Amino acid sequence: MPPLARPIPSVGANPAYLPRPIRVSKDRFLSVDRGSGTGVPRWPSMRHPLGIDVVRAGLLAGAVAPIVAWSLTVVVILGWPGYDPIGQSISLLATAPLGGLQTLAFALSGVLGAAWALALSAILGSTLRDRLAMRALLLLQAVIALGFAVLPTDPSGAPATTVGRLHLADFYAYAVTMPITLLAAGLVMRRDPRWHGSAKPTLLAACLAIASIALVPATIDGPLTPWLGLLERVFVAIPSIWQIGVSLVGLQVRAGASA
């Protein structure tokens, strides 16, 4: 047969033209590209039927939530001339003339925090176990924030009520679980190659949170009582700043996964 008359082999029959295989890991939510030798996780698009990237939207909600909450707090403080932000707690702002705004700040922190928890846990963690752990811890923080809105503190000088005691218990839950959440996030980031750069800052934030919360007993009828408001704000500011930073990093991770 003349050379020009030879049949041309089909691309599908030639192994050299076949795409590199994609092996699906035991984690049904995570596929890994082994063909390139990188083992980089490949994430589902998780797009809304209307074309909205729900993960990106949740990350944006997480970045905005602390800014909105702190801004509303400032407004409430400015509307209450007798309030001392150094010596009085954040929760007491719910009893201010503009206390409804502080309650709204707590509620928004919870609602936006829940959206952020679902979004961040979709891209943070190299295993299903890590992602589920982060989702549970972050959702717990969102529930605690909602608790501050639903269970307001007692007004200054008023008799203790059941709701006021539940509010205090909610704060204790926040004081215990927030450092644990930061520590867990730092360890998960160390195991996820896409988040290595955020692991050390996250673990540092956890250490700072532990150090600040360790001073709380001294603010209860102790030498640091006049500084209760300041120490409380430092403790709350640490995870707030961390949340904004992690959200921004998460947007970069998400953009890389979608590329």
BALOBA-1460 file (C-alpha; in Angstrom, 3 decimals):
// residues 259
<rec num="1" residu="m" x="0.000" y="0.000" z="0.000"/>
<rec num="2" residu="p" x="1.446" y="3.418" z="-0.913"/>
<rec num="3" residu="p" x="2.487" y="5.563" z="2.094"/>
<rec num="4" residu="l" x="-0.232" y="8.149" z="1.443"/>
<rec num="5" residu="a" x="-2.891" y="5.456" z="1.452"/>
<rec num="6" residu="r" x="-2.074" y="4.178" z="4.944"/>
<rec num="7" residu="p" x="-4.907" y="4.745" z="7.468"/>
<rec num="8" residu="i" x="-4.279" y="7.484" z="10.011"/>
<rec num="9" residu="p" x="-4.581" y="6.141" z="13.576"/>
<rec num="10" residu="s" x="-7.349" y="7.742" z="15.585"/>
<rec num="11" residu="v" x="-6.406" y="9.899" z="18.529"/>
<rec num="12" residu="g" x="-8.548" y="7.808" z="20.839"/>
<rec num="13" residu="a" x="-6.626" y="4.656" z="19.917"/>
<rec num="14" residu="n" x="-3.210" y="6.146" z="20.640"/>
<rec num="15" residu="p" x="-2.258" y="6.150" z="24.372"/>
<rec num="16" residu="a" x="0.060" y="9.099" z="23.778"/>
<rec num="17" residu="y" x="-2.941" y="11.317" z="23.093"/>
<rec num="18" residu="l" x="-4.990" y="10.199" z="26.070"/>
<rec num="19" residu="p" x="-5.433" y="12.749" z="28.886"/>
<rec num="20" residu="r" x="-3.736" y="12.056" z="32.166"/>
<rec num="21" residu="p" x="-5.977" y="10.053" z="34.451"/>
<rec num="22" residu="i" x="-7.738" y="11.606" z="37.404"/>
<rec num="23" residu="r" x="-7.829" y="9.342" z="40.398"/>
<rec num="24" residu="v" x="-10.629" y="9.904" z="42.848"/>
<rec num="25" residu="s" x="-9.546" y="9.588" z="46.445"/>
<rec num="26" residu="k" x="-11.497" y="7.751" z="49.118"/>
<rec num="27" residu="d" x="-12.856" y="11.141" z="50.069"/>
<rec num="28" residu="r" x="-15.794" y="11.413" z="47.663"/>
<rec num="29" residu="f" x="-15.691" y="15.206" z="47.872"/>
<rec num="30" residu="l" x="-12.062" y="15.486" z="46.782"/>
<rec num="31" residu="s" x="-10.389" y="14.367" z="43.583"/>
<rec num="32" residu="v" x="-6.648" y="14.559" z="43.118"/>
<rec num="33" residu="d" x="-4.712" y="15.079" z="39.923"/>
<rec num="34" residu="r" x="-2.055" y="12.351" z="40.089"/>
<rec num="35" residu="g" x="-1.110" y="12.612" z="36.451"/>
<rec num="36" residu="s" x="0.858" y="15.816" z="36.983"/>
<rec num="37" residu="g" x="2.521" y="14.425" z="40.076"/>
<rec num="38" residu="t" x="1.426" y="17.390" z="42.217"/>
<rec num="39" residu="g" x="-1.452" y="15.794" z="44.091"/>
<rec num="40" residu="v" x="-3.189" y="19.182" z="44.283"/>
<rec num="41" residu="p" x="-6.823" y="18.821" z="45.394"/>
<rec num="42" residu="r" x="-9.388" y="19.598" z="42.738"/>
<rec num="43" residu="w" x="-12.557" y="21.052" z="44.183"/>
<rec num="44" residu="p" x="-16.079" y="21.038" z="42.753"/>
<rec num="45" residu="s" x="-17.349" y="24.306" z="41.360"/>
<rec num="46" residu="m" x="-20.109" y="24.614" z="43.997"/>
<rec num="47" residu="r" x="-21.958" y="27.183" z="41.926"/>
<rec num="48" residu="h" x="-25.545" y="28.200" z="42.452"/>
<rec num="49" residu="p" x="-27.916" y="27.391" z="39.575"/>
<rec num="50" residu="l" x="-27.976" y="31.140" z="38.852"/>
<rec num="51" residu="g" x="-24.221" y="31.080" z="38.320"/>
<rec num="52" residu="i" x="-23.210" y="32.413" z="41.750"/>
<rec num="53" residu="d" x="-20.035" y="30.989" z="43.272"/>
<rec num="54" residu="v" x="-21.428" y="30.214" z="46.726"/>
<rec num="55" residu="v" x="-17.991" y="29.559" z="48.206"/>
<rec num="56" residu="r" x="-16.700" y="32.942" z="47.092"/>
<rec num="57" residu="a" x="-19.875" y="34.604" z="48.359"/>
<rec num="58" residu="g" x="-19.465" y="32.930" z="51.741"/>
<rec num="59" residu="l" x="-15.841" y="34.009" z="51.976"/>
<rec num="60" residu="l" x="-16.830" y="37.592" z="51.186"/>
<rec num="61" residu="a" x="-19.466" y="37.378" z="53.913"/>
<rec num="62" residu="g" x="-16.780" y="36.258" z="56.334"/>
<rec num="63" residu="a" x="-14.547" y="39.191" z="55.422"/>
<rec num="64" residu="v" x="-17.365" y="41.715" z="55.776"/>
<rec num="65" residu="a" x="-18.956" y="40.375" z="58.989"/>
<rec num="66" residu="p" x="-16.351" y="41.633" z="61.518"/>
<rec num="67" residu="i" x="-16.153" y="45.039" z="59.831"/>
<rec num="68" residu="v" x="-19.930" y="45.492" z="59.960"/>
<rec num="69" residu="a" x="-20.156" y="44.259" z="63.563"/>
<rec num="70" residu="w" x="-17.392" y="46.524" z="64.853"/>
<rec num="71" residu="s" x="-18.793" y="49.503" z="62.912"/>
<rec num="72" residu="l" x="-22.215" y="49.034" z="64.497"/>
<rec num="73" residu="t" x="-20.566" y="48.780" z="67.911"/>
<rec num="74" residu="v" x="-18.827" y="52.110" z="67.384"/>
<rec num="75" residu="v" x="-22.151" y="53.714" z="66.457"/>
<rec num="76" residu="v" x="-23.767" y="52.380" z="69.632"/>
<rec num="77" residu="i" x="-20.882" y="53.652" z="71.775"/>
<rec num="78" residu="l" x="-21.090" y="57.119" z="70.224"/>
<rec num="79" residu="g" x="-24.809" y="57.167" z="70.971"/>
<rec num="80" residu="w" x="-24.257" y="56.396" z="74.671"/>
<rec num="81" residu="p" x="-22.137" y="59.189" z="76.218"/>
<rec num="82" residu="g" x="-21.981" y="57.526" z="79.645"/>
<rec num="83" residu="y" x="-20.519" y="54.284" z="78.361"/>
<rec num="84" residu="d" x="-16.882" y="53.434" z="79.190"/>
<rec num="85" residu="p" x="-15.381" y="51.124" z="76.530"/>
<rec num="86" residu="i" x="-12.321" y="50.531" z="78.716"/>
<rec num="87" residu="g" x="-14.145" y="49.345" z="81.789"/>
<rec num="88" residu="q" x="-17.507" y="48.066" z="80.512"/>
<rec num="89" residu="s" x="-18.215" y="44.980" z="78.452"/>
<rec num="90" residu="i" x="-19.367" y="44.765" z="74.861"/>
<rec num="91" residu="s" x="-22.502" y="42.875" z="75.834"/>
<rec num="92" residu="l" x="-23.691" y="45.801" z="77.944"/>
<rec num="93" residu="l" x="-24.136" y="47.806" z="74.740"/>
<rec num="94" residu="a" x="-27.290" y="45.804" z="74.053"/>
<rec num="95" residu="t" x="-28.912" y="47.824" z="76.868"/>
<rec num="96" residu="a" x="-27.806" y="51.173" z="75.395"/>
<rec num="97" residu="p" x="-30.200" y="53.681" z="73.798"/>
<rec num="98" residu="l" x="-29.128" y="52.261" z="70.432"/>
<rec num="99" residu="g" x="-28.848" y="48.739" z="71.827"/>
<rec num="100" residu="g" x="-30.850" y="47.306" z="68.940"/>
<rec num="101" residu="l" x="-27.876" y="47.967" z="66.683"/>
<rec num="102" residu="q" x="-25.620" y="45.945" z="68.961"/>
<rec num="103" residu="t" x="-28.109" y="43.098" z="68.924"/>
<rec num="104" residu="l" x="-28.138" y="43.386" z="65.132"/>
<rec num="105" residu="a" x="-24.331" y="43.212" z="65.137"/>
<rec num="106" residu="f" x="-24.452" y="39.954" z="67.104"/>
<rec num="107" residu="a" x="-27.119" y="38.534" z="64.792"/>
<rec num="108" residu="l" x="-25.229" y="39.472" z="61.615"/>
<rec num="109" residu="s" x="-22.055" y="37.951" z="63.045"/>
<rec num="110" residu="g" x="-23.953" y="34.707" z="63.503"/>
<rec num="111" residu="v" x="-25.729" y="34.618" z="60.146"/>
<rec num="112" residu="l" x="-22.747" y="35.750" z="58.069"/>
<rec num="113" residu="g" x="-20.493" y="33.571" z="60.203"/>
<rec num="114" residu="a" x="-22.569" y="30.510" z="59.320"/>
<rec num="115" residu="a" x="-22.226" y="31.272" z="55.598"/>
<rec num="116" residu="w" x="-18.495" y="31.771" z="56.114"/>
<rec num="117" residu="a" x="-18.194" y="28.479" z="58.006"/>
<rec num="118" residu="l" x="-19.730" y="26.536" z="55.127"/>
<rec num="119" residu="a" x="-17.577" y="28.312" z="52.547"/>
<rec num="120" residu="l" x="-14.248" y="28.124" z="54.360"/>
<rec num="121" residu="s" x="-14.679" y="24.480" z="55.303"/>
<rec num="122" residu="a" x="-15.164" y="23.709" z="51.605"/>
<rec num="123" residu="i" x="-11.633" y="24.832" z="50.750"/>
<rec num="124" residu="l" x="-9.707" y="24.372" z="54.009"/>
<rec num="125" residu="g" x="-8.473" y="20.881" z="54.760"/>
<rec num="126" residu="s" x="-6.858" y="18.150" z="52.697"/>
<rec num="127" residu="t" x="-9.128" y="15.417" z="54.064"/>
<rec num="128" residu="l" x="-12.834" y="15.070" z="54.679"/>
<rec num="129" residu="r" x="-12.185" y="14.707" z="58.413"/>
<rec num="130" residu="d" x="-10.320" y="18.020" z="58.561"/>
<rec num="131" residu="r" x="-13.009" y="19.832" z="56.611"/>
<rec num="132" residu="l" x="-15.824" y="18.443" z="58.738"/>
<rec num="133" residu="a" x="-13.957" y="19.370" z="61.912"/>
<rec num="134" residu="m" x="-13.487" y="22.948" z="60.698"/>
<rec num="135" residu="r" x="-17.117" y="23.169" z="59.628"/>
<rec num="136" residu="a" x="-18.332" y="22.008" z="63.049"/>
<rec num="137" residu="l" x="-16.088" y="24.413" z="64.977"/>
<rec num="138" residu="l" x="-16.861" y="27.419" z="62.785"/>
<rec num="139" residu="l" x="-20.603" y="26.736" z="62.842"/>
<rec num="140" residu="l" x="-20.374" y="26.524" z="66.625"/>
<rec num="141" residu="q" x="-18.883" y="30.026" z="66.682"/>
<rec num="142" residu="a" x="-21.772" y="31.250" z="64.519"/>
<rec num="143" residu="v" x="-24.314" y="29.710" z="66.907"/>
<rec num="144" residu="i" x="-22.578" y="31.336" z="69.887"/>
<rec num="145" residu="a" x="-22.711" y="34.718" z="68.148"/>
<rec num="146" residu="l" x="-26.431" y="34.264" z="67.553"/>
<rec num="147" residu="g" x="-26.748" y="33.382" z="71.224"/>
<rec num="148" residu="f" x="-25.474" y="36.839" z="72.167"/>
<rec num="149" residu="a" x="-28.309" y="38.334" z="70.115"/>
<rec num="150" residu="v" x="-31.030" y="36.036" z="71.442"/>
<rec num="151" residu="l" x="-29.823" y="36.084" z="75.056"/>
<rec num="152" residu="p" x="-28.987" y="39.696" z="75.970"/>
<rec num="153" residu="t" x="-27.096" y="40.510" z="79.143"/>
<rec num="154" residu="d" x="-28.770" y="42.055" z="82.175"/>
<rec num="155" residu="p" x="-28.612" y="45.859" z="82.481"/>
<rec num="156" residu="s" x="-25.924" y="47.213" z="84.782"/>
<rec num="157" residu="g" x="-27.073" y="47.096" z="88.403"/>
<rec num="158" residu="a" x="-30.186" y="45.023" z="87.656"/>
<rec num="159" residu="p" x="-30.865" y="41.697" z="89.414"/>
<rec num="160" residu="a" x="-29.548" y="38.639" z="87.636"/>
<rec num="161" residu="t" x="-32.070" y="36.880" z="85.419"/>
<rec num="162" residu="t" x="-32.122" y="33.467" z="83.757"/>
<rec num="163" residu="v" x="-31.517" y="35.076" z="80.378"/>
<rec num="164" residu="g" x="-28.594" y="37.026" z="81.799"/>
<rec num="165" residu="r" x="-27.065" y="33.862" z="83.230"/>
<rec num="166" residu="l" x="-27.481" y="32.097" z="79.892"/>
<rec num="167" residu="h" x="-25.747" y="35.043" z="78.218"/>
<rec num="168" residu="l" x="-22.818" y="34.647" z="80.602"/>
<rec num="169" residu="a" x="-22.693" y="30.913" z="79.895"/>
<rec num="170" residu="d" x="-22.668" y="31.728" z="76.184"/>
<rec num="171" residu="f" x="-19.662" y="33.988" z="76.710"/>
<rec num="172" residu="y" x="-17.838" y="31.258" z="78.638"/>
<rec num="173" residu="a" x="-18.519" y="28.884" z="75.745"/>
<rec num="174" residu="y" x="-17.034" y="31.460" z="73.367"/>
<rec num="175" residu="a" x="-13.999" y="31.960" z="75.618"/>
<rec num="176" residu="v" x="-13.271" y="28.228" z="75.639"/>
<rec num="177" residu="t" x="-14.096" y="27.255" z="72.060"/>
<rec num="178" residu="m" x="-12.576" y="30.178" z="70.157"/>
<rec num="179" residu="p" x="-8.941" y="29.360" z="71.071"/>
<rec num="180" residu="i" x="-9.672" y="25.706" z="70.286"/>
<rec num="181" residu="t" x="-11.033" y="26.730" z="66.886"/>
<rec num="182" residu="l" x="-7.929" y="28.787" z="66.131"/>
<rec num="183" residu="l" x="-5.596" y="25.970" z="67.215"/>
<rec num="184" residu="a" x="-7.493" y="23.424" z="65.117"/>
<rec num="185" residu="a" x="-7.448" y="25.732" z="62.094"/>
<rec num="186" residu="g" x="-3.695" y="26.219" z="62.428"/>
<rec num="187" residu="l" x="-3.075" y="22.469" z="62.551"/>
<rec num="188" residu="v" x="-5.356" y="21.849" z="59.578"/>
<rec num="189" residu="m" x="-3.528" y="24.548" z="57.622"/>
<rec num="190" residu="r" x="-0.204" y="22.864" z="58.332"/>
<rec num="191" residu="r" x="-1.508" y="19.705" z="56.679"/>
<rec num="192" residu="d" x="-2.982" y="21.512" z="53.670"/>
<rec num="193" residu="p" x="-0.243" y="22.645" z="51.214"/>
<rec num="194" residu="r" x="-2.402" y="25.501" z="49.935"/>
<rec num="195" residu="w" x="-2.642" y="27.023" z="53.417"/>
<rec num="196" residu="h" x="0.906" y="26.546" z="54.744"/>
<rec num="197" residu="g" x="1.551" y="30.285" z="54.736"/>
<rec num="198" residu="s" x="-1.425" y="30.915" z="57.040"/>
<rec num="199" residu="a" x="-0.630" y="28.218" z="59.601"/>
<rec num="200" residu="k" x="1.867" y="30.164" z="61.727"/>
<rec num="201" residu="p" x="-0.219" y="33.387" z="61.902"/>
<rec num="202" residu="t" x="-3.240" y="31.300" z="62.886"/>
<rec num="203" residu="l" x="-1.351" y="29.480" z="65.650"/>
<rec num="204" residu="l" x="-0.020" y="32.851" z="66.844"/>
<rec num="205" residu="a" x="-3.574" y="34.174" z="66.976"/>
<rec num="206" residu="a" x="-4.547" y="31.132" z="69.049"/>
<rec num="207" residu="c" x="-1.721" y="31.804" z="71.512"/>
<rec num="208" residu="l" x="-2.710" y="35.465" z="71.815"/>
<rec num="209" residu="a" x="-6.337" y="34.484" z="72.389"/>
<rec num="210" residu="i" x="-5.329" y="32.070" z="75.132"/>
<rec num="211" residu="a" x="-3.130" y="34.697" z="76.781"/>
<rec num="212" residu="s" x="-5.863" y="37.324" z="76.721"/>
<rec num="213" residu="i" x="-8.616" y="35.024" z="77.993"/>
<rec num="214" residu="a" x="-6.335" y="33.858" z="80.800"/>
<rec num="215" residu="l" x="-6.557" y="37.393" z="82.211"/>
<rec num="216" residu="v" x="-10.358" y="37.350" z="82.384"/>
<rec num="217" residu="p" x="-10.517" y="35.937" z="85.958"/>
<rec num="218" residu="a" x="-8.526" y="38.953" z="87.109"/>
<rec num="219" residu="t" x="-11.209" y="41.246" z="85.688"/>
<rec num="220" residu="i" x="-13.903" y="39.726" z="87.921"/>
<rec num="221" residu="d" x="-13.550" y="41.550" z="91.227"/>
<rec num="222" residu="g" x="-9.798" y="41.571" z="90.699"/>
<rec num="223" residu="p" x="-6.981" y="44.017" z="89.918"/>
<rec num="224" residu="l" x="-7.925" y="44.175" z="86.230"/>
<rec num="225" residu="t" x="-11.604" y="44.943" z="86.796"/>
<rec num="226" residu="p" x="-11.215" y="48.561" z="85.532"/>
<rec num="227" residu="w" x="-9.833" y="47.094" z="82.270"/>
<rec num="228" residu="l" x="-12.612" y="44.572" z="81.645"/>
<rec num="229" residu="g" x="-13.890" y="46.260" z="78.486"/>
<rec num="230" residu="l" x="-10.444" y="46.679" z="76.978"/>
<rec num="231" residu="l" x="-9.362" y="43.077" z="77.587"/>
<rec num="232" residu="e" x="-12.653" y="41.783" z="76.248"/>
<rec num="233" residu="r" x="-12.223" y="43.817" z="73.081"/>
<rec num="234" residu="v" x="-8.678" y="42.559" z="72.616"/>
<rec num="235" residu="f" x="-9.910" y="38.983" z="72.926"/>
<rec num="236" residu="v" x="-12.695" y="39.553" z="70.384"/>
<rec num="237" residu="a" x="-10.470" y="41.543" z="68.013"/>
<rec num="238" residu="i" x="-7.978" y="38.687" z="67.608"/>
<rec num="239" residu="p" x="-10.385" y="36.263" z="65.856"/>
<rec num="240" residu="s" x="-12.025" y="39.175" z="64.031"/>
<rec num="241" residu="i" x="-8.744" y="40.188" z="62.390"/>
<rec num="242" residu="w" x="-7.922" y="36.541" z="61.763"/>
<rec num="243" residu="q" x="-11.285" y="35.989" z="60.073"/>
<rec num="244" residu="i" x="-10.745" y="38.872" z="57.680"/>
<rec num="245" residu="g" x="-7.234" y="37.698" z="56.797"/>
<rec num="246" residu="v" x="-8.263" y="34.076" z="56.311"/>
<rec num="247" residu="s" x="-11.183" y="35.145" z="54.139"/>
<rec num="248" residu="l" x="-8.863" y="37.088" z="51.848"/>
<rec num="249" residu="v" x="-6.477" y="34.139" z="51.597"/>
<rec num="250" residu="g" x="-9.433" y="31.864" z="50.974"/>
<rec num="251" residu="l" x="-10.524" y="34.016" z="48.035"/>
<rec num="252" residu="q" x="-7.083" y="33.485" z="46.500"/>
<rec num="253" residu="v" x="-7.263" y="29.739" z="47.113"/>
<rec num="254" residu="r" x="-10.713" y="29.623" z="45.586"/>
<rec num="255" residu="a" x="-9.580" y="31.594" z="42.545"/>
<rec num="256" residu="g" x="-6.717" y="29.134" z="42.037"/>
<rec num="257" residu="a" x="-9.046" y="26.140" z="42.332"/>
<rec num="258" residu="s" x="-11.490" y="27.624" z="39.825"/>
<rec num="259" residu="a" x="-8.805" y="28.559" z="37.300"/>
